Amino acid sequence: MASEGDLLASAAARGDLELAKEMLEKGAEPNGTNSQGRTPIQVMMMGSPKMAELLLKHGANPRVPDPLTGTCPAHDAAREGFLDTLLILYQGGASLQEPCDRYGMRPIDLAPDWMKDKLKQNYILLMFSCQSGCVELPNEREAFRTGNLHGMFGIIGHAFHPMP
C-alpha cells in the first residue's frame, strides 16, 4: 500500500486538486516526502497554478531543493515557461535568485527571455548597474502581494538598466 506521502505527491503530479485538497484537509503533511524523497510541491503539475496555491495555502515550502538535482519548484516553473505558476510560487516565498541548483543555475537563469520581460513588467526583476545581474527589489514581494506596484522605482535609489 502506498504511503500518504506517495499518494499526495501523486495527486499533485497529476494535478488532482480534489484529492490533494481532501488529503490536506484531513491532515496530510504538505512537506512530507514520497518514496523518492520529493515533496508534493516539487513534483506537482507545473501547469497548475491552482495546485501550487493549494499546497502553499496548506504550508508547503517552495524553497526545498530536490535531493538529486538541487532544483526548487521555481527552477522547474521558470525552465518550462509556466509564468502563472512561477508567480504563485514567488508569492508563496520562492526566490528567483536562489538557490543555485547542482549545475550552478538559479531559477531566473532558466527562464526564457519572454518570461524575464513579463517579470520586469511586473516590477519583480530589475537589472542594476552592478555585477550581481538581476536582483529582486527589497520590497517587491509586499508590493506584488498587495498589488501596489506604482512607485516601485521610488523605493530604490538606483538607476536600472533593461535586461540584455
CNS distance restraints for C-alpha pairs under 8 A (distance, minus, plus):
assign (resid   2 and name CA) (resid   6 and name CA) 5.97 0.50 0.50
assign (resid   2 and name CA) (resid   7 and name CA) 6.44 0.50 0.50
assign (resid   3 and name CA) (resid   7 and name CA) 6.25 0.50 0.50
assign (resid   3 and name CA) (resid  34 and name CA) 7.45 0.50 0.50
assign (resid   4 and name CA) (resid   8 and name CA) 6.09 0.50 0.50
assign (resid   4 and name CA) (resid  28 and name CA) 6.94 0.50 0.50
assign (resid   4 and name CA) (resid  34 and name CA) 7.91 0.50 0.50
assign (resid   5 and name CA) (resid   9 and name CA) 5.99 0.50 0.50
assign (resid   5 and name CA) (resid  28 and name CA) 7.86 0.50 0.50
assign (resid   5 and name CA) (resid  29 and name CA) 7.54 0.50 0.50
assign (resid   5 and name CA) (resid  32 and name CA) 5.39 0.50 0.50
assign (resid   5 and name CA) (resid  33 and name CA) 5.10 0.50 0.50
assign (resid   5 and name CA) (resid  34 and name CA) 4.53 0.50 0.50
assign (resid   5 and name CA) (resid  35 and name CA) 7.50 0.50 0.50
assign (resid   5 and name CA) (resid  39 and name CA) 7.62 0.50 0.50
assign (resid   5 and name CA) (resid  40 and name CA) 7.75 0.50 0.50
assign (resid   6 and name CA) (resid  10 and name CA) 5.93 0.50 0.50
assign (resid   6 and name CA) (resid  33 and name CA) 7.13 0.50 0.50
assign (resid   6 and name CA) (resid  34 and name CA) 4.28 0.50 0.50
assign (resid   6 and name CA) (resid  35 and name CA) 6.29 0.50 0.50
assign (resid   7 and name CA) (resid  11 and name CA) 6.19 0.50 0.50
assign (resid   7 and name CA) (resid  34 and name CA) 7.85 0.50 0.50
assign (resid   8 and name CA) (resid  12 and name CA) 6.15 0.50 0.50
assign (resid   8 and name CA) (resid  19 and name CA) 7.90 0.50 0.50
assign (resid   8 and name CA) (resid  20 and name CA) 5.92 0.50 0.50
assign (resid   8 and name CA) (resid  23 and name CA) 6.99 0.50 0.50
assign (resid   8 and name CA) (resid  28 and name CA) 7.62 0.50 0.50
assign (resid   8 and name CA) (resid  40 and name CA) 6.31 0.50 0.50
assign (resid   9 and name CA) (resid  13 and name CA) 6.07 0.50 0.50
assign (resid   9 and name CA) (resid  33 and name CA) 7.59 0.50 0.50
assign (resid   9 and name CA) (resid  34 and name CA) 6.30 0.50 0.50
assign (resid   9 and name CA) (resid  38 and name CA) 7.89 0.50 0.50
assign (resid   9 and name CA) (resid  39 and name CA) 6.44 0.50 0.50
assign (resid   9 and name CA) (resid  40 and name CA) 4.14 0.50 0.50
assign (resid   9 and name CA) (resid  41 and name CA) 7.68 0.50 0.50
assign (resid   9 and name CA) (resid  43 and name CA) 6.46 0.50 0.50
assign (resid   9 and name CA) (resid  44 and name CA) 7.02 0.50 0.50
assign (resid  10 and name CA) (resid  14 and name CA) 6.20 0.50 0.50
assign (resid  10 and name CA) (resid  40 and name CA) 7.58 0.50 0.50
assign (resid  10 and name CA) (resid  43 and name CA) 7.95 0.50 0.50
assign (resid  11 and name CA) (resid  15 and name CA) 6.05 0.50 0.50
assign (resid  11 and name CA) (resid  16 and name CA) 4.93 0.50 0.50
assign (resid  11 and name CA) (resid  17 and name CA) 7.28 0.50 0.50
assign (resid  11 and name CA) (resid  19 and name CA) 6.35 0.50 0.50
assign (resid  11 and name CA) (resid  20 and name CA) 5.69 0.50 0.50
assign (resid  11 and name CA) (resid  44 and name CA) 7.93 0.50 0.50
assign (resid  12 and name CA) (resid  16 and name CA) 6.06 0.50 0.50
assign (resid  12 and name CA) (resid  17 and name CA) 7.26 0.50 0.50
assign (resid  12 and name CA) (resid  20 and name CA) 6.46 0.50 0.50
assign (resid  12 and name CA) (resid  40 and name CA) 5.71 0.50 0.50
assign (resid  12 and name CA) (resid  41 and name CA) 7.15 0.50 0.50
assign (resid  12 and name CA) (resid  43 and name CA) 6.72 0.50 0.50
assign (resid  12 and name CA) (resid  44 and name CA) 4.39 0.50 0.50
assign (resid  12 and name CA) (resid  45 and name CA) 6.24 0.50 0.50
assign (resid  12 and name CA) (resid  51 and name CA) 6.72 0.50 0.50
assign (resid  13 and name CA) (resid  40 and name CA) 7.35 0.50 0.50
assign (resid  13 and name CA) (resid  43 and name CA) 5.32 0.50 0.50
assign (resid  13 and name CA) (resid  44 and name CA) 4.06 0.50 0.50
assign (resid  13 and name CA) (resid  45 and name CA) 4.71 0.50 0.50
assign (resid  14 and name CA) (resid  44 and name CA) 7.15 0.50 0.50
assign (resid  14 and name CA) (resid  45 and name CA) 6.05 0.50 0.50
assign (resid  15 and name CA) (resid  44 and name CA) 6.74 0.50 0.50
assign (resid  15 and name CA) (resid  45 and name CA) 5.36 0.50 0.50
assign (resid  15 and name CA) (resid  48 and name CA) 6.47 0.50 0.50
assign (resid  15 and name CA) (resid  51 and name CA) 6.44 0.50 0.50
assign (resid  16 and name CA) (resid  20 and name CA) 6.21 0.50 0.50
assign (resid  17 and name CA) (resid  21 and name CA) 5.85 0.50 0.50
assign (resid  17 and name CA) (resid  50 and name CA) 7.68 0.50 0.50
assign (resid  17 and name CA) (resid  51 and name CA) 6.16 0.50 0.50
assign (resid  17 and name CA) (resid  54 and name CA) 7.85 0.50 0.50
assign (resid  18 and name CA) (resid  22 and name CA) 6.17 0.50 0.50
assign (resid  19 and name CA) (resid  23 and name CA) 6.12 0.50 0.50
assign (resid  20 and name CA) (resid  24 and name CA) 6.08 0.50 0.50
assign (resid  21 and name CA) (resid  25 and name CA) 5.99 0.50 0.50
assign (resid  21 and name CA) (resid  54 and name CA) 7.06 0.50 0.50
assign (resid  22 and name CA) (resid  26 and name CA) 6.25 0.50 0.50
assign (resid  23 and name CA) (resid  27 and name CA) 6.48 0.50 0.50
assign (resid  23 and name CA) (resid  28 and name CA) 5.38 0.50 0.50
assign (resid  24 and name CA) (resid  28 and name CA) 4.64 0.50 0.50
assign (resid  24 and name CA) (resid  29 and name CA) 6.91 0.50 0.50
assign (resid  24 and name CA) (resid  30 and name CA) 6.92 0.50 0.50
assign (resid  24 and name CA) (resid  58 and name CA) 6.93 0.50 0.50
assign (resid  28 and name CA) (resid  32 and name CA) 7.90 0.50 0.50
assign (resid  30 and name CA) (resid  39 and name CA) 7.38 0.50 0.50
assign (resid  30 and name CA) (resid  40 and name CA) 6.71 0.50 0.50
assign (resid  30 and name CA) (resid  41 and name CA) 7.94 0.50 0.50
assign (resid  30 and name CA) (resid  55 and name CA) 6.37 0.50 0.50
assign (resid  30 and name CA) (resid  58 and name CA) 6.44 0.50 0.50
assign (resid  30 and name CA) (resid  59 and name CA) 6.18 0.50 0.50
assign (resid  30 and name CA) (resid  60 and name CA) 4.98 0.50 0.50
assign (resid  31 and name CA) (resid  39 and name CA) 5.46 0.50 0.50
assign (resid  31 and name CA) (resid  40 and name CA) 6.90 0.50 0.50
assign (resid  31 and name CA) (resid  41 and name CA) 7.87 0.50 0.50
assign (resid  31 and name CA) (resid  59 and name CA) 7.56 0.50 0.50
assign (resid  31 and name CA) (resid  60 and name CA) 5.40 0.50 0.50
assign (resid  31 and name CA) (resid  61 and name CA) 6.65 0.50 0.50
assign (resid  32 and name CA) (resid  38 and name CA) 7.94 0.50 0.50
assign (resid  32 and name CA) (resid  39 and name CA) 5.71 0.50 0.50
assign (resid  32 and name CA) (resid  40 and name CA) 7.46 0.50 0.50
assign (resid  33 and name CA) (resid  37 and name CA) 5.02 0.50 0.50
assign (resid  33 and name CA) (resid  38 and name CA) 4.89 0.50 0.50
assign (resid  33 and name CA) (resid  39 and name CA) 4.50 0.50 0.50
assign (resid  33 and name CA) (resid  40 and name CA) 7.14 0.50 0.50
assign (resid  34 and name CA) (resid  38 and name CA) 5.49 0.50 0.50
assign (resid  34 and name CA) (resid  39 and name CA) 6.39 0.50 0.50
assign (resid  34 and name CA) (resid  40 and name CA) 7.80 0.50 0.50
assign (resid  37 and name CA) (resid  67 and name CA) 6.89 0.50 0.50
assign (resid  38 and name CA) (resid  42 and name CA) 6.16 0.50 0.50
assign (resid  38 and name CA) (resid  43 and name CA) 6.94 0.50 0.50
assign (resid  38 and name CA) (resid  66 and name CA) 6.42 0.50 0.50
assign (resid  38 and name CA) (resid  67 and name CA) 7.23 0.50 0.50
assign (resid  39 and name CA) (resid  43 and name CA) 6.66 0.50 0.50
assign (resid  40 and name CA) (resid  44 and name CA) 5.74 0.50 0.50
assign (resid  40 and name CA) (resid  55 and name CA) 7.72 0.50 0.50
assign (resid  41 and name CA) (resid  52 and name CA) 6.77 0.50 0.50
assign (resid  41 and name CA) (resid  55 and name CA) 6.63 0.50 0.50
assign (resid  41 and name CA) (resid  60 and name CA) 6.68 0.50 0.50
assign (resid  41 and name CA) (resid  61 and name CA) 7.60 0.50 0.50
assign (resid  41 and name CA) (resid  62 and name CA) 6.70 0.50 0.50
assign (resid  41 and name CA) (resid  73 and name CA) 6.74 0.50 0.50
assign (resid  42 and name CA) (resid  62 and name CA) 7.70 0.50 0.50
assign (resid  42 and name CA) (resid  64 and name CA) 7.99 0.50 0.50
assign (resid  42 and name CA) (resid  66 and name CA) 6.96 0.50 0.50
assign (resid  42 and name CA) (resid  72 and name CA) 6.68 0.50 0.50
assign (resid  42 and name CA) (resid  73 and name CA) 5.32 0.50 0.50
assign (resid  43 and name CA) (resid  73 and name CA) 7.99 0.50 0.50
assign (resid  44 and name CA) (resid  48 and name CA) 7.86 0.50 0.50
assign (resid  44 and name CA) (resid  51 and name CA) 7.12 0.50 0.50
assign (resid  44 and name CA) (resid  52 and name CA) 7.47 0.50 0.50
assign (resid  45 and name CA) (resid  51 and name CA) 7.44 0.50 0.50
assign (resid  46 and name CA) (resid  52 and name CA) 7.96 0.50 0.50
assign (resid  46 and name CA) (resid  76 and name CA) 7.41 0.50 0.50
assign (resid  46 and name CA) (resid  77 and name CA) 5.94 0.50 0.50
assign (resid  46 and name CA) (resid  82 and name CA) 6.65 0.50 0.50
assign (resid  46 and name CA) (resid  85 and name CA) 6.44 0.50 0.50
assign (resid  47 and name CA) (resid  82 and name CA) 6.06 0.50 0.50
assign (resid  47 and name CA) (resid  85 and name CA) 6.67 0.50 0.50
assign (resid  48 and name CA) (resid  52 and name CA) 6.74 0.50 0.50
assign (resid  48 and name CA) (resid  85 and name CA) 6.61 0.50 0.50
assign (resid  49 and name CA) (resid  53 and name CA) 6.18 0.50 0.50
assign (resid  49 and name CA) (resid  84 and name CA) 6.06 0.50 0.50
assign (resid  49 and name CA) (resid  85 and name CA) 4.37 0.50 0.50
assign (resid  49 and name CA) (resid  88 and name CA) 6.52 0.50 0.50
assign (resid  50 and name CA) (resid  54 and name CA) 6.11 0.50 0.50
assign (resid  51 and name CA) (resid  55 and name CA) 6.15 0.50 0.50
assign (resid  52 and name CA) (resid  56 and name CA) 6.04 0.50 0.50
assign (resid  52 and name CA) (resid  85 and name CA) 6.69 0.50 0.50
assign (resid  52 and name CA) (resid  88 and name CA) 6.67 0.50 0.50
assign (resid  52 and name CA) (resid  89 and name CA) 6.71 0.50 0.50
assign (resid  53 and name CA) (resid  57 and name CA) 5.91 0.50 0.50
assign (resid  53 and name CA) (resid  88 and name CA) 6.47 0.50 0.50
assign (resid  53 and name CA) (resid  89 and name CA) 7.82 0.50 0.50
assign (resid  54 and name CA) (resid  58 and name CA) 6.44 0.50 0.50
assign (resid  55 and name CA) (resid  59 and name CA) 6.47 0.50 0.50
assign (resid  55 and name CA) (resid  60 and name CA) 5.26 0.50 0.50
assign (resid  56 and name CA) (resid  60 and name CA) 4.68 0.50 0.50
assign (resid  56 and name CA) (resid  61 and name CA) 6.95 0.50 0.50
assign (resid  56 and name CA) (resid  62 and name CA) 7.66 0.50 0.50
assign (resid  56 and name CA) (resid  89 and name CA) 7.89 0.50 0.50
assign (resid  56 and name CA) (resid  92 and name CA) 6.21 0.50 0.50
assign (resid  61 and name CA) (resid  93 and name CA) 7.82 0.50 0.50
assign (resid  62 and name CA) (resid  72 and name CA) 6.76 0.50 0.50
assign (resid  62 and name CA) (resid  73 and name CA) 6.20 0.50 0.50
assign (resid  62 and name CA) (resid  74 and name CA) 7.52 0.50 0.50
assign (resid  62 and name CA) (resid  89 and name CA) 6.50 0.50 0.50
assign (resid  62 and name CA) (resid  92 and name CA) 7.13 0.50 0.50
assign (resid  62 and name CA) (resid  93 and name CA) 6.58 0.50 0.50
assign (resid  62 and name CA) (resid  94 and name CA) 5.39 0.50 0.50
assign (resid  63 and name CA) (resid  72 and name CA) 5.93 0.50 0.50
assign (resid  63 and name CA) (resid  73 and name CA) 7.50 0.50 0.50
assign (resid  63 and name CA) (resid  93 and name CA) 7.38 0.50 0.50
assign (resid  63 and name CA) (resid  94 and name CA) 5.66 0.50 0.50
assign (resid  63 and name CA) (resid  95 and name CA) 7.58 0.50 0.50
assign (resid  64 and name CA) (resid  72 and name CA) 6.04 0.50 0.50
assign (resid  65 and name CA) (resid  69 and name CA) 7.67 0.50 0.50
assign (resid  65 and name CA) (resid  70 and name CA) 4.79 0.50 0.50
assign (resid  65 and name CA) (resid  71 and name CA) 5.09 0.50 0.50
assign (resid  65 and name CA) (resid  72 and name CA) 4.58 0.50 0.50
assign (resid  65 and name CA) (resid  73 and name CA) 7.88 0.50 0.50
assign (resid  65 and name CA) (resid 101 and name CA) 7.91 0.50 0.50
assign (resid  66 and name CA) (resid  70 and name CA) 4.78 0.50 0.50
assign (resid  66 and name CA) (resid  71 and name CA) 5.28 0.50 0.50
assign (resid  66 and name CA) (resid  72 and name CA) 6.10 0.50 0.50
assign (resid  69 and name CA) (resid 101 and name CA) 6.32 0.50 0.50
assign (resid  69 and name CA) (resid 102 and name CA) 5.60 0.50 0.50
assign (resid  70 and name CA) (resid 100 and name CA) 7.36 0.50 0.50
assign (resid  70 and name CA) (resid 101 and name CA) 4.36 0.50 0.50
assign (resid  70 and name CA) (resid 102 and name CA) 5.26 0.50 0.50
assign (resid  71 and name CA) (resid  75 and name CA) 5.71 0.50 0.50
assign (resid  71 and name CA) (resid  76 and name CA) 7.24 0.50 0.50
assign (resid  71 and name CA) (resid  99 and name CA) 7.79 0.50 0.50
assign (resid  71 and name CA) (resid 100 and name CA) 7.44 0.50 0.50
assign (resid  71 and name CA) (resid 101 and name CA) 4.91 0.50 0.50
assign (resid  71 and name CA) (resid 102 and name CA) 7.45 0.50 0.50
assign (resid  72 and name CA) (resid  76 and name CA) 6.84 0.50 0.50
assign (resid  72 and name CA) (resid  99 and name CA) 7.83 0.50 0.50
assign (resid  72 and name CA) (resid 101 and name CA) 7.87 0.50 0.50
assign (resid  72 and name CA) (resid 107 and name CA) 7.93 0.50 0.50
assign (resid  73 and name CA) (resid  77 and name CA) 6.18 0.50 0.50
assign (resid  73 and name CA) (resid  89 and name CA) 7.62 0.50 0.50
assign (resid  74 and name CA) (resid  78 and name CA) 5.94 0.50 0.50
assign (resid  74 and name CA) (resid  86 and name CA) 5.85 0.50 0.50
assign (resid  74 and name CA) (resid  89 and name CA) 6.61 0.50 0.50
assign (resid  74 and name CA) (resid  90 and name CA) 7.66 0.50 0.50
assign (resid  74 and name CA) (resid  94 and name CA) 6.49 0.50 0.50
assign (resid  74 and name CA) (resid  95 and name CA) 7.23 0.50 0.50
assign (resid  74 and name CA) (resid  96 and name CA) 6.89 0.50 0.50
assign (resid  74 and name CA) (resid 107 and name CA) 5.69 0.50 0.50
assign (resid  75 and name CA) (resid  79 and name CA) 6.01 0.50 0.50
assign (resid  75 and name CA) (resid 106 and name CA) 6.88 0.50 0.50
assign (resid  75 and name CA) (resid 107 and name CA) 4.13 0.50 0.50
assign (resid  75 and name CA) (resid 108 and name CA) 7.51 0.50 0.50
assign (resid  75 and name CA) (resid 110 and name CA) 6.69 0.50 0.50
assign (resid  76 and name CA) (resid  80 and name CA) 6.04 0.50 0.50
assign (resid  76 and name CA) (resid 107 and name CA) 7.66 0.50 0.50
assign (resid  77 and name CA) (resid  81 and name CA) 5.97 0.50 0.50
assign (resid  77 and name CA) (resid  82 and name CA) 4.98 0.50 0.50
assign (resid  77 and name CA) (resid  83 and name CA) 6.95 0.50 0.50
assign (resid  77 and name CA) (resid  85 and name CA) 6.39 0.50 0.50
assign (resid  77 and name CA) (resid  86 and name CA) 5.43 0.50 0.50
assign (resid  78 and name CA) (resid  82 and name CA) 6.21 0.50 0.50
assign (resid  78 and name CA) (resid  83 and name CA) 6.91 0.50 0.50
assign (resid  78 and name CA) (resid  86 and name CA) 6.46 0.50 0.50
assign (resid  78 and name CA) (resid 107 and name CA) 6.07 0.50 0.50
assign (resid  78 and name CA) (resid 108 and name CA) 6.79 0.50 0.50
assign (resid  78 and name CA) (resid 110 and name CA) 5.82 0.50 0.50
assign (resid  78 and name CA) (resid 111 and name CA) 4.50 0.50 0.50
assign (resid  78 and name CA) (resid 112 and name CA) 7.40 0.50 0.50
assign (resid  78 and name CA) (resid 115 and name CA) 7.78 0.50 0.50
assign (resid  79 and name CA) (resid 107 and name CA) 7.54 0.50 0.50
assign (resid  79 and name CA) (resid 110 and name CA) 4.81 0.50 0.50
assign (resid  79 and name CA) (resid 111 and name CA) 5.21 0.50 0.50
assign (resid  79 and name CA) (resid 112 and name CA) 7.12 0.50 0.50
assign (resid  80 and name CA) (resid 111 and name CA) 7.82 0.50 0.50
assign (resid  81 and name CA) (resid 111 and name CA) 6.70 0.50 0.50
assign (resid  81 and name CA) (resid 112 and name CA) 6.86 0.50 0.50
assign (resid  81 and name CA) (resid 115 and name CA) 6.98 0.50 0.50
assign (resid  82 and name CA) (resid  86 and name CA) 6.15 0.50 0.50
assign (resid  83 and name CA) (resid  87 and name CA) 6.12 0.50 0.50
assign (resid  83 and name CA) (resid 115 and name CA) 6.67 0.50 0.50
assign (resid  84 and name CA) (resid  88 and name CA) 6.39 0.50 0.50
assign (resid  85 and name CA) (resid  89 and name CA) 6.17 0.50 0.50
assign (resid  86 and name CA) (resid  90 and name CA) 6.03 0.50 0.50
assign (resid  87 and name CA) (resid  91 and name CA) 6.13 0.50 0.50
assign (resid  88 and name CA) (resid  92 and name CA) 6.18 0.50 0.50
assign (resid  89 and name CA) (resid  93 and name CA) 6.44 0.50 0.50
assign (resid  89 and name CA) (resid  94 and name CA) 5.36 0.50 0.50
assign (resid  90 and name CA) (resid  94 and name CA) 4.47 0.50 0.50
assign (resid  90 and name CA) (resid  95 and name CA) 6.09 0.50 0.50
assign (resid  90 and name CA) (resid  96 and name CA) 7.54 0.50 0.50
assign (resid  90 and name CA) (resid 141 and name CA) 7.95 0.50 0.50
assign (resid  91 and name CA) (resid 141 and name CA) 6.77 0.50 0.50
assign (resid  91 and name CA) (resid 144 and name CA) 7.72 0.50 0.50
assign (resid  91 and name CA) (resid 145 and name CA) 6.57 0.50 0.50
assign (resid  95 and name CA) (resid  99 and name CA) 7.76 0.50 0.50
assign (resid  95 and name CA) (resid 107 and name CA) 7.66 0.50 0.50
assign (resid  96 and name CA) (resid 106 and name CA) 6.74 0.50 0.50
assign (resid  96 and name CA) (resid 107 and name CA) 5.07 0.50 0.50
assign (resid  96 and name CA) (resid 108 and name CA) 5.16 0.50 0.50
assign (resid  96 and name CA) (resid 136 and name CA) 7.70 0.50 0.50
assign (resid  97 and name CA) (resid 106 and name CA) 5.62 0.50 0.50
assign (resid  97 and name CA) (resid 107 and name CA) 6.36 0.50 0.50
assign (resid  97 and name CA) (resid 108 and name CA) 6.26 0.50 0.50
assign (resid  97 and name CA) (resid 134 and name CA) 7.82 0.50 0.50
assign (resid  97 and name CA) (resid 135 and name CA) 7.05 0.50 0.50
assign (resid  97 and name CA) (resid 136 and name CA) 7.51 0.50 0.50
assign (resid  98 and name CA) (resid 106 and name CA) 5.45 0.50 0.50
assign (resid  98 and name CA) (resid 107 and name CA) 6.89 0.50 0.50
assign (resid  99 and name CA) (resid 106 and name CA) 5.90 0.50 0.50
assign (resid  99 and name CA) (resid 107 and name CA) 7.74 0.50 0.50
assign (resid 100 and name CA) (resid 104 and name CA) 4.96 0.50 0.50
assign (resid 100 and name CA) (resid 105 and name CA) 4.84 0.50 0.50
assign (resid 100 and name CA) (resid 106 and name CA) 4.53 0.50 0.50
assign (resid 100 and name CA) (resid 107 and name CA) 7.58 0.50 0.50
assign (resid 101 and name CA) (resid 105 and name CA) 5.34 0.50 0.50
assign (resid 101 and name CA) (resid 106 and name CA) 6.48 0.50 0.50
assign (resid 105 and name CA) (resid 109 and name CA) 5.87 0.50 0.50
assign (resid 105 and name CA) (resid 110 and name CA) 7.04 0.50 0.50
assign (resid 106 and name CA) (resid 110 and name CA) 6.90 0.50 0.50
assign (resid 107 and name CA) (resid 111 and name CA) 6.76 0.50 0.50
assign (resid 108 and name CA) (resid 116 and name CA) 7.60 0.50 0.50
assign (resid 111 and name CA) (resid 115 and name CA) 6.03 0.50 0.50
assign (resid 111 and name CA) (resid 116 and name CA) 6.47 0.50 0.50
assign (resid 112 and name CA) (resid 116 and name CA) 6.53 0.50 0.50
assign (resid 113 and name CA) (resid 117 and name CA) 6.22 0.50 0.50
assign (resid 114 and name CA) (resid 118 and name CA) 6.37 0.50 0.50
assign (resid 115 and name CA) (resid 119 and name CA) 6.19 0.50 0.50
assign (resid 116 and name CA) (resid 120 and name CA) 6.15 0.50 0.50
assign (resid 116 and name CA) (resid 125 and name CA) 7.59 0.50 0.50
assign (resid 117 and name CA) (resid 121 and name CA) 6.21 0.50 0.50
assign (resid 118 and name CA) (resid 122 and name CA) 6.35 0.50 0.50
assign (resid 119 and name CA) (resid 123 and name CA) 6.38 0.50 0.50
assign (resid 119 and name CA) (resid 124 and name CA) 5.33 0.50 0.50
assign (resid 119 and name CA) (resid 125 and name CA) 5.80 0.50 0.50
assign (resid 120 and name CA) (resid 124 and name CA) 5.66 0.50 0.50
assign (resid 120 and name CA) (resid 125 and name CA) 4.87 0.50 0.50
assign (resid 120 and name CA) (resid 126 and name CA) 6.22 0.50 0.50
assign (resid 122 and name CA) (resid 144 and name CA) 7.85 0.50 0.50
assign (resid 122 and name CA) (resid 149 and name CA) 7.62 0.50 0.50
assign (resid 123 and name CA) (resid 140 and name CA) 7.29 0.50 0.50
assign (resid 123 and name CA) (resid 149 and name CA) 7.07 0.50 0.50
assign (resid 123 and name CA) (resid 152 and name CA) 7.13 0.50 0.50
assign (resid 124 and name CA) (resid 136 and name CA) 6.00 0.50 0.50
assign (resid 124 and name CA) (resid 137 and name CA) 6.72 0.50 0.50
assign (resid 124 and name CA) (resid 140 and name CA) 6.16 0.50 0.50
assign (resid 124 and name CA) (resid 141 and name CA) 7.89 0.50 0.50
assign (resid 124 and name CA) (resid 144 and name CA) 7.73 0.50 0.50
assign (resid 125 and name CA) (resid 134 and name CA) 6.26 0.50 0.50
assign (resid 125 and name CA) (resid 135 and name CA) 5.93 0.50 0.50
assign (resid 125 and name CA) (resid 136 and name CA) 5.30 0.50 0.50
assign (resid 125 and name CA) (resid 137 and name CA) 7.01 0.50 0.50
assign (resid 126 and name CA) (resid 134 and name CA) 5.80 0.50 0.50
assign (resid 126 and name CA) (resid 135 and name CA) 5.92 0.50 0.50
assign (resid 126 and name CA) (resid 136 and name CA) 6.78 0.50 0.50
assign (resid 126 and name CA) (resid 137 and name CA) 7.41 0.50 0.50
assign (resid 126 and name CA) (resid 160 and name CA) 6.38 0.50 0.50
assign (resid 126 and name CA) (resid 161 and name CA) 7.26 0.50 0.50
assign (resid 126 and name CA) (resid 162 and name CA) 7.18 0.50 0.50
assign (resid 126 and name CA) (resid 163 and name CA) 7.41 0.50 0.50
assign (resid 127 and name CA) (resid 133 and name CA) 5.89 0.50 0.50
assign (resid 127 and name CA) (resid 134 and name CA) 4.77 0.50 0.50
assign (resid 127 and name CA) (resid 135 and name CA) 6.44 0.50 0.50
assign (resid 127 and name CA) (resid 160 and name CA) 5.49 0.50 0.50
assign (resid 127 and name CA) (resid 161 and name CA) 5.26 0.50 0.50
assign (resid 127 and name CA) (resid 162 and name CA) 6.00 0.50 0.50
assign (resid 127 and name CA) (resid 163 and name CA) 5.73 0.50 0.50
assign (resid 128 and name CA) (resid 132 and name CA) 7.96 0.50 0.50
assign (resid 128 and name CA) (resid 133 and name CA) 6.68 0.50 0.50
assign (resid 128 and name CA) (resid 134 and name CA) 6.97 0.50 0.50
assign (resid 128 and name CA) (resid 135 and name CA) 7.41 0.50 0.50
assign (resid 128 and name CA) (resid 158 and name CA) 7.09 0.50 0.50
assign (resid 128 and name CA) (resid 159 and name CA) 6.58 0.50 0.50
assign (resid 128 and name CA) (resid 160 and name CA) 4.63 0.50 0.50
assign (resid 128 and name CA) (resid 161 and name CA) 5.93 0.50 0.50
assign (resid 129 and name CA) (resid 133 and name CA) 7.87 0.50 0.50
assign (resid 129 and name CA) (resid 159 and name CA) 7.26 0.50 0.50
assign (resid 129 and name CA) (resid 160 and name CA) 6.47 0.50 0.50
assign (resid 129 and name CA) (resid 161 and name CA) 6.81 0.50 0.50
assign (resid 134 and name CA) (resid 163 and name CA) 7.74 0.50 0.50
assign (resid 136 and name CA) (resid 140 and name CA) 6.91 0.50 0.50
assign (resid 137 and name CA) (resid 141 and name CA) 7.88 0.50 0.50
assign (resid 137 and name CA) (resid 156 and name CA) 7.67 0.50 0.50
assign (resid 139 and name CA) (resid 143 and name CA) 6.41 0.50 0.50
assign (resid 139 and name CA) (resid 155 and name CA) 7.56 0.50 0.50
assign (resid 140 and name CA) (resid 144 and name CA) 5.82 0.50 0.50
assign (resid 140 and name CA) (resid 152 and name CA) 7.54 0.50 0.50
assign (resid 141 and name CA) (resid 145 and name CA) 5.97 0.50 0.50
assign (resid 142 and name CA) (resid 146 and name CA) 6.11 0.50 0.50
assign (resid 143 and name CA) (resid 147 and name CA) 5.75 0.50 0.50
assign (resid 143 and name CA) (resid 148 and name CA) 4.90 0.50 0.50
assign (resid 143 and name CA) (resid 149 and name CA) 5.51 0.50 0.50
assign (resid 143 and name CA) (resid 152 and name CA) 7.70 0.50 0.50
assign (resid 144 and name CA) (resid 148 and name CA) 6.53 0.50 0.50
assign (resid 144 and name CA) (resid 149 and name CA) 6.40 0.50 0.50
assign (resid 151 and name CA) (resid 155 and name CA) 7.00 0.50 0.50
assign (resid 152 and name CA) (resid 156 and name CA) 7.44 0.50 0.50
assign (resid 153 and name CA) (resid 157 and name CA) 7.70 0.50 0.50
